[in-house]
C-alpha cells in the first residue's frame, strides 16, 4: 500500500472518470424516430442458445460475465469497462455531462456536480440511449435500472425506446439498495438468460467469501468507527450497501443506514459529527484512485481542520471508487476485502498485498 502525505502535491494528470461519465458527443433525443436497422435472420434461443443481451449498467455487465455468459452480450453502456473482454462491444449509451462547458476530465467534483444539476434543472436526462446502436444490436434482453436517473439512462427512456424499436425485448430492471438485492438481481439476470442454476453457484461463492471475511474480522477486539465518502463536493456519505460492507470488514459505519441513499453533509455537519470517525475512506463514485488524488488540494482543505481521530492519527484513505464500492455487482466482495485491509491491515497482510494498488493512505501532516 502506498502513502501520500497531506502536504504533498497530487499526482499528475488524471484519467477520465467513468461516473459521472465522459461525454461522447450529441445523442439522438429520447423518443426520436430511428428505424430499426435491417439484420440477418437469427434463430430464436433454444436450450443451447442464449438470448442476445444489451447491458446498460456496468454492474449488470459484470454480473453477466461472472455468470459465464459474456458471449450473450451484444452491447454495453459507455461506462462498462470490466472485465476487459467487454471492451470493444457496441456502445449503447452516452452522457450529456460536459455540455455546459466543463468536461468531466477537466472539472473538479464540484464542477461535475454543478453541471449535473444544471442538466436536471433543464429537464434533460444525464444519459442518453444511442438509438441507432440499440437498433443495430437488437438485444432480446435489456438490463437496466430504475434506482437513479443520474446514474444511468432513466428507465422510462429505456422502456419507450424498447417499445418503439424492439417490441419483443424483455426488460430486466435492477434496483439494488443492499446486499440482499444484489443476490436477487443476480438471480433475475440468470433467469432472463436461461441459466438460473448459474446464479445459485455464483451467489453461494460470493456469499461464502463474505461469510469467511466476516468470520475473520469478527475475531478482532476492535471495531473502528468508519465514515465512507462517495462524493467530495458536496460531501456525500456512502449509503445503500456500504454499512453492510463496513460491518463485514470489521467496522461500524457512521452517518449511514443500510438501504438508505447517500446523505449529503455540510461542513458544519462534518465538524459536529458525533461520534467522530476513527477511519475515513474516500471513494468517489466513478473516480479511479488517480482521479480522486487529482483533487488532493481540495481534500487537504476539507479534512485538515476537522477535529476527528481519523485526521489526527493519519487514518484517512483514498480508494478506487470506479472499480469498487459503487457498482452493485460481484466486486462488492473485493470492496469488503479492501475495507478490511484498510481497517485492519496488520491483521490481514494477504488482503493488504492483494489490493495494494486499489487504495492509498493520506498520511498525517
Backbone torsions as a table, in degrees:
resi	resn	phi	psi	omega
1	UNK	NA	136.7	179.5
2	UNK	-89.7	162.7	177.4
3	UNK	-126.9	131.4	176.7
4	UNK	-115.9	122.9	-178.1
5	UNK	-71.1	144.6	175.1
6	UNK	-66.5	-12.6	177.8
7	UNK	-94.9	-9.1	-173.4
8	UNK	-81.9	165.5	173.2
9	UNK	-84.0	155.3	179.3
10	UNK	-70.9	161.9	172.9
11	UNK	-57.2	171.3	-176.4
12	UNK	-68.6	-134.3	-174.8
13	UNK	-63.8	152.0	-177.3
14	UNK	-112.5	145.7	177.6
15	UNK	-70.9	164.6	179.8
16	UNK	-67.8	125.8	177.4
17	UNK	-67.9	148.0	178.7
18	UNK	-95.2	-9.2	171.9
19	UNK	-155.0	114.5	-0.8
20	UNK	-62.9	148.2	-164.3
21	UNK	-90.2	164.8	178.6
22	UNK	-71.4	142.2	177.7
23	UNK	-70.4	139.6	179.9
24	UNK	-115.0	17.7	179.8
25	UNK	97.8	172.5	-175.9
26	UNK	-64.3	145.8	178.9
27	UNK	-115.9	160.6	173.1
28	UNK	-65.4	132.8	177.3
29	UNK	-56.5	142.7	177.7
30	UNK	-59.3	131.9	179.0
31	UNK	95.8	-10.1	177.6
32	UNK	-68.7	153.9	-173.8
33	UNK	-81.7	117.9	173.1
34	UNK	-127.8	117.1	-179.5
35	UNK	-72.3	137.9	177.5
36	UNK	-56.7	135.6	178.3
37	UNK	-72.9	144.5	177.3
38	UNK	-63.1	142.7	-178.6
39	UNK	-133.8	160.3	178.0
40	UNK	-70.9	144.2	176.4
41	UNK	-59.2	142.4	178.9
42	UNK	-137.4	149.0	-179.1
43	UNK	-71.1	144.8	173.4
44	UNK	-68.9	146.8	-176.8
45	UNK	-61.9	130.2	174.3
46	UNK	-110.3	-161.3	-176.8
47	UNK	-57.8	-32.6	-175.7
48	UNK	-106.6	7.7	-174.9
49	UNK	-124.3	122.1	-179.3
50	UNK	-83.0	151.6	173.3
51	UNK	-67.6	153.9	176.6
52	UNK	-72.2	133.6	-171.6
53	UNK	-121.9	131.9	169.8
54	UNK	-111.7	122.4	-179.0
55	UNK	-107.1	124.1	179.6
56	UNK	-101.5	12.0	-176.8
57	UNK	-137.2	134.2	175.3
58	UNK	-57.3	-41.6	-179.0
59	UNK	-64.5	-39.8	179.1
60	UNK	-65.0	-39.2	177.0
61	UNK	-61.2	-42.5	179.2
62	UNK	-66.0	-35.8	177.1
63	UNK	-64.2	-47.0	179.5
64	UNK	-56.2	-45.6	-177.7
65	UNK	-70.3	-37.0	178.0
66	UNK	-65.6	-27.0	175.4
67	UNK	-76.9	-4.5	-178.8
68	UNK	79.7	25.8	-174.3
69	UNK	-119.7	29.7	-179.6
70	UNK	-53.4	-36.7	-175.6
71	UNK	-67.7	-13.5	177.9
72	UNK	-79.2	-17.0	-176.8
73	UNK	-73.0	130.3	176.1
74	UNK	-118.4	-0.8	178.3
75	UNK	-175.3	152.1	-177.9
76	UNK	-140.5	175.3	176.7
77	UNK	-81.1	166.8	178.9
78	UNK	-68.0	-14.1	-179.8
79	UNK	-95.4	-8.7	-176.6
80	UNK	-73.3	114.7	-177.0
81	UNK	-133.9	7.1	-179.0
82	UNK	-144.9	138.2	-3.8
83	UNK	-71.1	167.8	-176.5
84	UNK	-55.8	-23.5	-177.3
85	UNK	-66.0	-14.6	-179.6
86	UNK	-87.6	-12.0	178.8
87	UNK	-67.6	133.0	-176.7
88	UNK	101.0	-11.9	173.5
89	UNK	-69.2	153.7	177.2
90	UNK	-53.7	136.8	-178.4
91	UNK	-98.0	125.7	-171.4
92	UNK	-104.5	-6.3	-177.8
93	UNK	-136.3	166.3	172.6
94	UNK	-157.9	169.9	-172.1
95	UNK	-114.5	152.7	173.3
96	UNK	-96.5	-4.8	178.7
97	UNK	-59.2	138.6	-175.1
98	UNK	97.7	-8.1	-177.7
99	UNK	-70.5	-16.2	-178.3
100	UNK	-104.0	24.2	168.4
101	UNK	111.5	-21.5	-179.6
102	UNK	-121.0	115.8	179.8
103	UNK	-77.0	155.5	177.4
104	UNK	-58.3	-28.7	179.0
105	UNK	-69.0	-31.6	-176.7
106	UNK	-93.4	-32.1	-168.2
107	UNK	-81.7	154.0	171.2
108	UNK	-77.3	173.5	177.2
109	UNK	-61.1	-33.8	177.7
110	UNK	-66.9	-42.3	178.9
111	UNK	-64.9	-39.5	177.8
112	UNK	-62.8	-43.7	179.1
113	UNK	-61.4	-42.0	179.3
114	UNK	-65.6	-39.6	178.1
115	UNK	-62.4	-42.8	179.7
116	UNK	-62.5	-44.5	-179.1
117	UNK	-66.1	-34.0	176.8
118	UNK	-65.5	-40.0	175.7
119	UNK	-60.2	-44.5	-179.1
120	UNK	-66.2	-37.9	176.9
121	UNK	-64.4	-29.1	179.1
122	UNK	-85.0	6.3	-179.9
123	UNK	59.6	35.3	177.9
124	UNK	-107.9	143.4	174.0
125	UNK	-71.5	143.6	178.5
126	UNK	-71.1	-33.3	-179.2
127	UNK	-122.1	146.8	179.1
128	UNK	-121.5	152.7	166.0
129	UNK	-83.1	141.7	168.0
130	UNK	-88.9	97.4	-171.5
131	UNK	-65.0	-35.1	178.4
132	UNK	-65.8	-43.8	178.6
133	UNK	-64.7	-38.6	178.4
134	UNK	-63.4	-43.4	179.3
135	UNK	-63.8	-40.2	179.7
136	UNK	-66.6	-41.4	-178.5
137	UNK	-69.1	-33.1	177.4
138	UNK	48.4	55.0	177.9
139	UNK	-67.6	147.6	175.0
140	UNK	-94.1	-18.7	173.2
141	UNK	-129.7	130.8	177.7
142	UNK	-118.2	123.4	179.3
143	UNK	-96.2	118.7	-175.1
144	UNK	-139.5	-167.5	-177.0
145	UNK	-149.7	158.8	173.7
146	UNK	-130.8	26.4	-175.6
147	UNK	-89.0	-38.6	-169.4
148	UNK	-151.6	118.4	-179.0
149	UNK	-78.2	-9.2	176.9
150	UNK	-103.3	5.8	179.4
151	UNK	-106.9	-21.5	-177.1
152	UNK	-164.0	177.7	178.2
153	UNK	-59.5	131.1	179.6
154	UNK	-57.4	144.4	-177.4
155	UNK	-58.8	-39.6	-178.6
156	UNK	-60.9	-36.5	178.5
157	UNK	-67.8	-41.5	178.2
158	UNK	-64.4	-44.1	-179.6
159	UNK	-61.3	-43.4	179.6
160	UNK	-65.9	-42.2	179.7
161	UNK	-65.9	-40.3	179.8
162	UNK	-65.5	-40.1	-179.4
163	UNK	-62.2	-37.6	-177.1
164	UNK	-81.3	-42.7	-171.7
165	UNK	-99.2	-33.7	-172.9
166	UNK	-135.5	67.1	-172.5
167	UNK	-60.8	-20.5	-179.7
168	UNK	-92.9	-2.1	-175.7
169	UNK	-73.6	146.3	176.4
170	UNK	-97.8	129.8	176.5
171	UNK	-97.2	125.9	175.3
172	UNK	-110.3	112.6	-172.1
173	UNK	-101.8	120.4	-178.9
174	UNK	-103.6	139.0	-179.5
175	UNK	-148.1	62.0	-174.3
176	UNK	-76.1	138.0	174.3
177	UNK	-124.6	-15.0	-178.5
178	UNK	-151.7	173.2	-176.0
179	UNK	-61.6	-37.1	179.0
180	UNK	-59.0	-33.2	178.1
181	UNK	-69.6	-33.0	176.2
182	UNK	-62.3	-44.8	179.4
183	UNK	-62.2	-39.1	177.6
184	UNK	-63.8	-42.1	-178.5
185	UNK	-67.2	-38.3	176.5
186	UNK	-60.1	-42.6	179.1
187	UNK	-64.5	-40.0	-178.9
188	UNK	-66.3	-41.3	178.7
189	UNK	-65.0	-46.2	-179.5
190	UNK	-63.0	-39.7	178.7
191	UNK	-63.2	-43.4	-179.8
192	UNK	-65.0	-26.9	-179.6
193	UNK	-96.0	7.8	175.7
194	UNK	73.7	27.9	-178.2
195	UNK	-139.4	57.1	-176.3
196	UNK	-61.2	-28.9	-178.6
197	UNK	-66.0	-27.7	179.8
198	UNK	-69.7	-31.9	177.9
199	UNK	-63.5	-39.6	-179.8
200	UNK	-60.9	-46.2	-178.0
201	UNK	-65.1	-47.5	-177.9
202	UNK	-64.4	-45.0	-178.3
203	UNK	-63.4	-42.2	178.3
204	UNK	-61.6	-39.9	179.0
205	UNK	-63.7	-48.3	-177.6
206	UNK	-66.0	-44.5	179.0
207	UNK	-64.1	-36.7	178.4
208	UNK	-63.9	-40.0	178.8
209	UNK	-66.7	-40.5	177.8
210	UNK	-66.4	-40.5	179.0
211	UNK	-63.8	-40.0	178.9
212	UNK	-65.2	-39.6	178.0
213	UNK	-66.3	-44.2	178.9
214	UNK	-60.5	-36.5	178.0
215	UNK	-65.4	-39.0	179.0
216	UNK	-67.5	-47.3	-178.1
217	UNK	-72.2	-25.8	180.0
218	UNK	-66.2	-17.7	179.9
219	UNK	-87.4	-5.0	-177.5
220	UNK	-83.2	146.7	-176.4
221	UNK	-77.5	-19.4	-173.0
222	UNK	-118.6	136.1	174.3
223	UNK	-122.7	95.8	-176.8
224	UNK	-66.1	152.6	175.6
225	UNK	-82.7	128.6	-168.1
226	UNK	-124.6	130.8	171.8
227	UNK	-111.9	121.3	175.9
228	UNK	-107.3	137.8	-178.5
229	UNK	-116.0	128.9	179.9
230	UNK	-110.0	1.7	168.6
231	UNK	-155.6	156.2	-171.6
232	UNK	-100.8	-46.3	-176.3
233	UNK	-138.6	99.1	3.7
234	UNK	-74.8	164.2	179.0
235	UNK	-74.3	123.8	177.1
236	UNK	-122.3	133.9	-177.9
237	UNK	-89.0	138.3	178.8
238	UNK	-64.4	119.2	179.0
239	UNK	-111.1	-139.5	179.4
240	UNK	46.9	-114.5	-175.5
241	UNK	-86.4	-5.8	-175.9
242	UNK	-61.5	-42.4	177.5
243	UNK	-59.8	-32.3	176.6
244	UNK	-66.4	-43.5	-180.0
245	UNK	-65.2	-40.3	178.6
246	UNK	-61.4	-42.7	179.5
247	UNK	-62.9	-46.6	179.0
248	UNK	-60.3	-36.2	-178.1
249	UNK	-77.9	-3.9	176.6
250	UNK	96.3	28.3	178.2
251	UNK	-129.8	179.1	175.9
252	UNK	-122.0	118.6	-176.2
253	UNK	-74.9	139.6	177.8
254	UNK	-107.3	147.8	171.3
255	UNK	58.9	28.4	-179.5
256	UNK	-152.8	148.0	177.1
257	UNK	-123.6	145.4	178.7
258	UNK	-58.7	131.1	176.2
259	UNK	84.6	-3.6	179.0
260	UNK	-97.3	147.3	-177.8
261	UNK	-74.5	170.1	-175.5
262	UNK	-57.4	135.3	179.0
263	UNK	-101.6	136.3	178.3
264	UNK	-94.1	133.6	-180.0
265	UNK	-119.6	132.9	174.6
266	UNK	-78.1	169.2	177.6
267	UNK	-62.7	-37.6	178.4
268	UNK	-63.0	-41.6	178.9
269	UNK	-66.6	-34.4	176.6
270	UNK	-63.7	-42.9	178.8
271	UNK	-62.7	-36.1	-174.1
272	UNK	-91.9	1.8	-175.8
273	UNK	-59.8	122.4	179.1
274	UNK	-137.2	131.2	-4.8
275	UNK	-68.1	154.7	178.8
276	UNK	-78.9	151.8	-176.5
277	UNK	-74.0	142.8	170.5
278	UNK	-83.1	-27.7	-178.8
279	UNK	-139.2	139.6	173.8
280	UNK	-120.1	130.8	176.6
281	UNK	-120.3	117.8	-177.1
282	UNK	-104.2	117.7	-176.9
283	UNK	-146.9	72.4	-175.4
284	UNK	-58.0	141.2	-177.3
285	UNK	-60.9	121.9	177.0
286	UNK	85.0	-2.0	-178.3
287	UNK	-100.6	129.1	170.5
288	UNK	-69.6	171.4	177.1
289	UNK	-58.1	-46.8	-178.3
290	UNK	-64.8	-37.8	-179.0
291	UNK	-65.6	-38.8	178.0
292	UNK	-68.3	-42.1	-179.6
293	UNK	-66.3	-18.9	174.8
294	UNK	-65.8	-16.8	176.5
295	UNK	-103.0	33.0	-175.1
296	UNK	-57.8	-44.0	-178.1
297	UNK	-61.9	-39.7	177.7
298	UNK	-64.9	-43.3	179.5
299	UNK	-60.2	-43.6	-179.8
300	UNK	-62.0	-43.9	179.2
301	UNK	-66.9	-31.8	179.6
302	UNK	-72.7	-43.4	-169.1
303	UNK	-91.3	-37.3	-170.4
304	UNK	-54.1	-38.3	-178.2
305	UNK	-78.2	-9.5	-171.0
306	UNK	-77.5	134.4	-177.5
307	UNK	-85.5	57.0	-174.9
308	UNK	-108.1	143.0	172.0
309	UNK	-55.5	-36.5	-179.4
310	UNK	-59.7	-41.5	180.0
311	UNK	-72.8	-44.8	-179.1
312	UNK	-60.6	-40.1	-173.1
313	UNK	-96.7	3.6	179.1
314	UNK	72.2	30.0	179.5
315	UNK	-101.8	49.9	177.4
316	UNK	-116.1	127.6	-174.7
317	UNK	-127.8	147.2	170.5
318	UNK	-112.4	134.1	-179.6
319	UNK	-129.0	164.6	-179.3
320	UNK	-72.4	104.5	-179.1
321	UNK	-89.7	-1.9	176.1
322	UNK	-87.4	-49.4	-178.5
323	UNK	-78.2	-30.9	-170.7
324	UNK	-126.8	168.1	171.4
325	UNK	72.6	-47.7	-169.9
326	UNK	-99.1	-7.5	176.7
327	UNK	-102.8	115.0	-178.1
328	UNK	-78.3	72.3	179.6
329	UNK	-137.1	-164.1	-175.4
330	UNK	-58.3	-28.0	-176.4
331	UNK	-77.6	4.9	167.8
332	UNK	-63.6	-25.4	175.8
333	UNK	-65.5	-47.6	175.9
334	UNK	-61.6	-34.1	178.3
335	UNK	-61.2	-42.4	176.8
336	UNK	-63.9	-37.8	178.4
337	UNK	-65.4	-40.1	177.3
338	UNK	-61.6	-43.5	178.0
339	UNK	-60.5	-42.1	178.7
340	UNK	-63.0	-38.7	177.5
341	UNK	-65.8	-38.2	178.5
342	UNK	-66.8	-46.7	-173.5
343	UNK	-78.0	-33.3	-172.0
344	UNK	-139.3	43.0	-173.2
345	UNK	-55.5	-36.6	-179.6
346	UNK	-64.4	-25.4	179.4
347	UNK	-87.2	-21.5	-174.3
348	UNK	-128.5	68.4	-179.9
349	UNK	-62.0	-27.5	178.2
350	UNK	-64.1	-41.7	179.0
351	UNK	-71.6	-38.6	177.9
352	UNK	-60.7	-42.8	179.4
353	UNK	-69.0	-42.0	-176.2
354	UNK	-63.1	-36.4	-172.8
355	UNK	-113.6	24.0	-174.5
356	UNK	-60.0	-28.1	-178.2
357	UNK	-87.4	0.0	-173.3
358	UNK	-105.2	-4.0	178.1
359	UNK	-153.9	161.7	-179.7
360	UNK	-146.9	144.6	176.7
361	UNK	-88.5	137.5	169.6
362	UNK	-94.6	110.9	-170.6
363	UNK	-73.1	164.3	178.0
364	UNK	-63.0	156.8	176.9
365	UNK	-64.8	NA	NA
